[in-house]
Amino acid sequence: MTLPDDNPGSPSFKTAQQVLELFYGKYSADKVKLVLLESFQGYALNDRKGFLDLGIGEQEVSEVFDGLIELVMAVWTLMEEGKIEGVRA
């Protein structure tokens, strides 16, 4: 799995643990929720202008965004409960 890090010109290989630490160190669950909601709002209010026409409806896009928000919050909860390792405190 590759993710950009401090050196954007050079991709590096990350473990799942490192991906979690990188992501949750940079973004809180609330930040992810706000960004996704803002993106969906822009998508819906601009009548999809500037977005690829993928032949899917707003309902499906909304469901995917809701699912991503729930996923981020679930992972955060599991990390807080110590069931998976994540961000180092």
Steps between C-alpha positions, in 0.01 A plus 500: 500500500643837408416837645659836452704613796722798571675444168222522237733407213582165653228248588581275793357169606292509818358231720134512601616619844696786345206596279275523806754706691558732206131550426375542857800712592401740225118484509249464782170318443323836514732648235436206267125536552508873424714459188283219363180690573640814337606297195157341471331836543713643219416200285126527564462878487709545187292245313813286466675762285868425488446142612538193283175357368519149640135415458428482872240697687529735794346236728784259433763773541336601828501139622870462419585822684290393800676163495844663494408722793377197698815306409730777621308533826496121553876471454550790740279325759690172460830682549370672814382164637843352434361233267724618216818699509487844349621842585761505770403729784 
